[in-house]
């Protein structure tokens, strides 16, 4: 029997079990996928429109494992004559793993209401929701089991090679400026994911469902000089018996003659996923675009097998204003 025939069912089993009992898909550049992190973080940026994409390629040195792509888009709209506003968004995500191509696709519209708490500074309380359609599937023709027989089937009775469910998340966040400088900001937030507790099994086992997940987030941005600032970000998530903590920061350097409108901003920093990976990050802002690169240096118990290599990520973001831009809000900055 070829080695691939032995590995295929193992990968399928591991991918399925990890998805059912373990954590959701995660990104090292979690700060570039705000709707996936917490729906109430939609709209917390300078501008009216934001579009972001993140691609992650993980564990290819060990096996053909995870390739994950996230795309989110947001647009702000005013509410009444006050500084309140609504953000409408859409989160798309696809994760593909293993020789059998275990694929999960998410289509999650989002809405977030921002309540202004001050007429003099950026200070908002936000309540957001996401909810939509999720599909999981795999290529049954690539599955090999120990009960397979020559010239026939795989010897197992799957109810089907795909299924769908409805998923939902809710979150709340608070953000405000620090002191008198409107460019210095912080936010805190909490989100509750999978409150629908969807069923999650190819064997249609009613007892298997996705565990709800709590995500607690925080971030801060503050100036060091007129041409430099530091950005800190952190997330702590808990799902069933699993937990994950990731935190770190980047130093941003503005290039150009005007620090209020720099031609470029170069960022460099490091994040730590506790007991898992050390993650160096570099980022370049060239308005209205931003691109970032990161790499997971594995420090977990799998380090001997992975030789310290983990996942590579690249992200691309666009920030802009609509042509009919109005001064209807104080515009949270981060």
Residue pairs with C-beta under 8 A, 6 or more apart in sequence:
4 99
5 144
6 144
7 63
7 99
8 98
8 99
8 100
8 142
8 143
8 144
9 143
9 144
9 145
9 146
11 63
11 64
11 65
11 97
11 98
11 99
11 100
11 102
12 98
12 99
12 100
12 102
12 138
12 143
14 98
15 97
15 98
15 100
15 102
16 102
16 202
19 102
19 104
19 136
19 200
20 200
20 201
20 208
20 210
21 211
21 240
22 239
22 240
22 242
23 213
23 237
23 239
23 242
23 244
24 193
24 213
24 239
25 36
25 68
25 93
25 95
25 104
26 237
26 244
26 246
27 33
27 36
27 54
27 56
27 68
27 70
27 313
28 56
28 246
28 271
28 273
28 277
28 279
28 281
28 294
28 296
28 311
28 313
29 54
29 281
29 292
29 294
29 313
29 315
30 36
30 37
30 233
30 235
30 246
31 37
31 219
31 233
32 52
32 54
32 292
32 315
32 317
33 52
33 54
33 70
33 72
33 91
34 41
34 42
34 44
34 52
34 72
35 41
35 42
35 72
35 74
35 89
35 91
35 108
35 110
35 130
36 70
36 72
36 91
36 93
37 191
37 215
37 217
37 235
38 128
38 171
38 173
38 189
38 190
38 191
38 215
38 217
39 89
39 110
39 111
39 112
39 128
39 129
39 130
39 169
39 170
39 171
39 191
40 112
40 126
40 127
40 128
40 171
40 172
40 173
40 189
40 191
41 112
41 126
41 128
41 171
41 173
41 187
41 189
41 217
42 74
42 87
42 89
42 110
42 112
42 126
42 128
43 74
43 76
43 85
43 87
43 89
43 112
43 114
43 126
43 332
44 124
44 126
44 173
44 175
44 187
44 332
44 334
45 74
45 319
45 332
45 333
45 334
46 319
46 331
46 332
46 333
46 334
47 288
47 319
47 320
47 321
47 331
48 75
48 76
48 320
48 321
48 322
48 325
49 73
49 74
49 75
49 76
49 318
49 319
49 320
49 321
49 322
50 72
50 73
50 74
50 317
50 318
50 319
50 320
51 71
51 72
51 73
51 74
51 317
51 318
52 70
52 71
52 72
52 73
52 315
52 316
52 317
52 318
53 69
53 70
53 71
53 315
53 316
53 317
54 68
54 69
54 70
54 313
54 314
54 315
55 67
55 68
55 69
55 70
55 313
55 314
55 315
56 66
56 67
56 68
56 69
56 311
56 312
56 313
57 66
57 67
57 311
57 312
57 313
58 65
58 66
58 67
58 68
58 296
58 310
58 311
58 312
59 65
59 66
59 306
59 310
59 311
61 306
61 307
61 309
62 302
62 305
62 306
63 98
64 98
64 99
65 97
65 98
66 95
66 96
66 97
66 311
67 95
67 96
67 97
68 93
68 94
68 95
68 96
69 93
69 94
69 95
70 91
70 92
70 93
71 91
71 92
71 93
72 89
72 90
72 91
72 92
73 89
73 90
74 87
74 88
74 89
74 110
75 87
75 88
75 89
75 322
76 85
76 86
76 87
76 329
77 85
77 86
77 87
77 88
78 84
78 85
78 326
78 328
78 329
79 85
79 86
79 113
82 116
83 116
83 119
83 328
83 329
83 330
84 113
84 114
84 115
84 116
84 329
85 114
85 328
85 329
86 111
86 112
86 113
86 114
87 110
87 111
87 112
87 114
87 128
88 109
88 110
88 111
89 109
89 110
89 111
89 112
89 130
90 107
90 108
90 109
90 110
91 106
91 108
91 109
91 110
91 130
92 106
92 107
92 108
93 104
93 105
93 106
93 108
94 103
94 104
94 105
94 106
95 103
95 104
96 102
96 103
97 103
98 138
99 142
100 138
100 139
100 140
100 142
100 143
101 138
101 139
101 142
102 136
102 137
102 138
103 136
103 137
103 138
104 134
104 135
104 136
105 134
105 135
105 136
106 132
106 133
106 134
106 167
107 132
107 133
107 134
108 130
108 131
108 132
108 133
108 167
108 169
109 130
109 131
109 132
110 128
110 129
110 130
111 128
111 129
112 126
112 127
112 128
112 129
113 126
113 127
113 128
114 124
114 125
114 126
114 329
114 332
115 124
115 125
115 126
115 127
116 123
116 124
116 329
116 330
117 123
117 124
117 125
117 176
118 176
121 176
121 177
121 182
121 330
122 175
122 176
122 177
122 182
122 185
122 330
122 331
122 332
122 333
123 175
123 176
123 177
124 174
124 175
124 176
124 332
125 172
125 173
125 174
126 172
126 173
126 174
126 175
126 189
127 170
127 171
127 172
128 170
128 171
128 172
128 173
129 168
129 169
129 170
129 171
130 168
130 169
130 170
131 166
131 167
131 168
131 169
131 196
132 166
132 167
132 168
133 164
133 165
133 166
133 167
134 164
134 165
134 166
134 167
134 198
135 162
135 163
135 164
136 162
136 163
136 164
136 200
136 202
137 161
137 162
137 163
138 161
138 162
138 202
139 161
140 154
140 158
140 161
143 154
143 156
144 154
145 154
145 155
145 156
146 155
147 154
147 155
147 156
148 154
148 155
149 155
158 202
158 203
159 202
159 203
159 204
160 202
161 202
163 202
163 204
165 196
165 198
165 199
165 200
166 196
166 198
167 194
167 196
167 198
167 210
168 194
168 195
168 196
169 191
169 192
169 193
169 194
169 195
170 191
170 192
170 195
171 189
171 190
171 191
171 192
171 215
172 189
172 190
172 191
173 187
173 188
173 189
173 190
173 217
174 187
174 188
174 189
175 185
175 186
175 187
175 188
175 332
175 334
176 185
176 186
176 187
177 184
177 185
177 333
178 184
178 185
178 186
178 220
178 222
181 223
182 333
183 221
183 223
183 229
183 333
184 221
184 222
184 223
185 220
185 221
185 332
185 333
185 334
186 218
186 219
186 220
186 221
187 217
187 218
187 219
187 332
187 334
188 217
188 218
189 216
189 217
189 218
190 214
190 215
190 216
190 217
191 214
191 215
191 217
192 212
192 213
192 214
193 212
193 213
193 214
193 215
193 239
194 210
194 211
194 212
194 213
195 212
197 209
197 210
197 212
198 209
198 210
199 205
199 206
199 208
199 209
200 208
200 209
200 210
201 208
211 239
211 240
212 239
213 237
213 238
213 239
214 237
214 238
214 239
215 235
215 236
215 237
216 235
216 236
216 237
217 233
217 234
217 235
218 233
218 234
219 231
219 232
219 233
219 234
219 334
220 231
220 232
221 229
221 230
221 231
221 232
221 333
221 334
222 229
222 230
223 229
224 230
224 251
226 254
226 259
227 253
227 254
227 259
227 262
228 251
228 252
228 253
228 254
229 251
229 252
230 249
230 250
230 251
230 252
231 249
231 250
231 252
231 267
231 269
232 247
232 248
232 249
233 247
233 248
233 249
233 271
234 245
234 246
234 247
234 248
235 244
235 245
235 246
235 247
236 243
236 244
236 245
237 243
237 244
237 245
244 273
244 274
244 276
245 273
245 274
246 271
246 272
246 273
246 274
246 279
247 271
247 272
248 269
248 270
248 271
248 272
248 279
248 281
249 269
249 270
249 271
250 267
250 268
250 269
250 281
250 283
251 267
251 268
251 269
252 265
252 266
252 267
252 285
253 265
253 266
253 267
254 262
254 264
254 265
255 262
255 263
255 264
255 265
255 266
256 262
256 263
256 264
262 285
263 286
264 284
264 285
264 286
265 284
265 285
266 282
266 283
266 284
266 285
267 281
267 282
267 283
267 284
267 285
267 292
268 280
268 281
268 282
268 283
269 280
269 281
270 278
270 279
270 280
270 281
271 278
271 279
271 281
271 294
272 278
272 279
273 279
273 296
275 299
275 300
276 296
276 298
276 299
276 300
277 296
277 297
277 298
277 299
277 300
277 310
277 311
278 296
278 297
278 299
279 294
279 295
279 296
279 297
280 294
280 295
280 297
281 292
281 293
281 294
282 292
282 293
282 294
283 290
283 291
283 292
283 293
284 290
284 291
284 292
287 319
288 318
288 319
288 320
289 316
289 317
289 318
290 315
290 316
290 317
290 318
290 319
291 314
291 315
291 316
291 317
292 313
292 314
292 315
293 312
293 313
293 314
294 312
294 313
294 314
295 310
295 311
295 312
295 313
296 309
296 310
296 311
296 312
296 313
297 308
297 309
297 310
298 306
298 308
298 309
298 310
299 308
